[in-house]
């Protein structure tokens, strides 16, 4: 059966979406196990080690338990928004992944069972290569906070409301610094396209933005940690103060969706850190072939960093959080933009 060019592109995009969705679901399940296991070792405990060999089936057991638990909705909750909030959080998290590149392009092999239009076709390792990919990511990260705020307000609980308000203030404060950290990268690469920013780091390891734009990387690292609500910026769900913050009243699969959104956002932040600051799929030594394996290794290093922070760094006070965001990160990011712009002008003069 022959397909039109539009149908061919649609078929390829559908397969990409299914593959990346499956990979994200697998990585999400694996990360729940790895985080608990690593934190246990850091705290001289064993962690999950009973279900399956080395406890590897613990995520499966957790998923079955959450799927069959009773859904509880508070009597005074706004039922429509209470149900919609987890869905909004997880949908925006998955949509952000659409523009993340995992490598360059690959050529499909010439296998006899493949359709003629697929054999030898070059496939980009990315769902959608937008010219404004960085802006798209920034927009989706802004929308993601609405799910948390809705969850906090709709539950009709003082703890969830405070958690939602904290989240909105934190996201607004650190989102500004996060966006400013991208500006110098865009100036140097001359493009909003993520592929172009990755290619601008091609060559030796000192071409990576993490080295030549160290202040922007430092701002990104702190702001991204705050954006995904990870320790020490997990005030929206501070257990010692707010029970569990915005998801206190959630149970069963709705709770699982909120947790999934947090982990997917953490994976996306790690992927963007690998692409924007560590050369993506470029190894950092000329002559070494580009490979998605280099990108995956860098992304996993970021994920380990997030887990390590949770096991070692105490939580900020709320006033410290706001002070650091507005009086440290934003001024540093803005100052570096002027420095980067001056360097670009000097280079092209």
Helices and strands as residue ranges (DSSP letters): H 5-42, G 53-55, H 58-68, H 79-96, G 97-99, E 105-107, E 122-124, H 133-154, H 158-189, H 194-199, G 205-207, H 209-212, H 214-227, G 235-237, H 239-242, G 245-247, H 252-277, H 292-312, H 318-324, I 325-329, H 330-348
